[in-house]
């Protein structure tokens, strides 16, 4: 039986960050602390630090996401960072991409309960939806894998001159250096490490930004994407 842990009250910073969607952010936190724990999406030990370490930590990603763009949250899990980002930024069109059924079921329930009309839940792996999902301006992710592997999944989903924003920890700089060759092969033209959330979270959230050129994913993925798109068009004509 899962041990219970008490969800602390929302900090004052949450009111400022979420504004008129503050009550929805509280409901989301409650869902994570209850159904999220019961279904194994969040560990019970994370409940006392849900606000600072998870929800607010993800919400401040909004500081570096351009206005009015399309976003794909790769490996969305329990909706982090996608759901907090959606609550803060109604101007975005967000896809939550997640391969596991129990997680997509939870995400669908959250999206419907909170009335997030600008959010779509898609079940699948990044490599499976290549050519099926419309390429996006921004791919987001949160520490689901080492940067080189994460980029191999996320970068091919970008449209030309898009960017991947990955929430990382203290080793962000080292990961970026280690992944430099892989990122170059994937079509990256610029990379940087950003720190966001001043006055909201401590320590600040660390974001690795990977900007791509005209061929996201490199030549190999361009061919794969074109092949998948042709196959999708053929299926629609049948």
Secondary structure, DSSP 8 states (H G I E B T S, - for coil): -----------HHHHHHHGGGHHHHHHHHHHIIIIIHHTTSS-GGGGGGIIIIIIHHHHGGGGGS-TT-EEEEET-TTTTTHHHHHHH-TTSEEEEEE--HHHHHHHHHHHHHHT-TTEEEEES-HHHHTTTS--EEEEEEESSS-HHHHHHHHGGGEEEEEEEEEEE-TTHHHHHHHTHHHHHHTTEEEEEEEEE-TTTSSS-EEEEEEEE-SSTTHHHHHHHHHHHHHHHHHHHH-
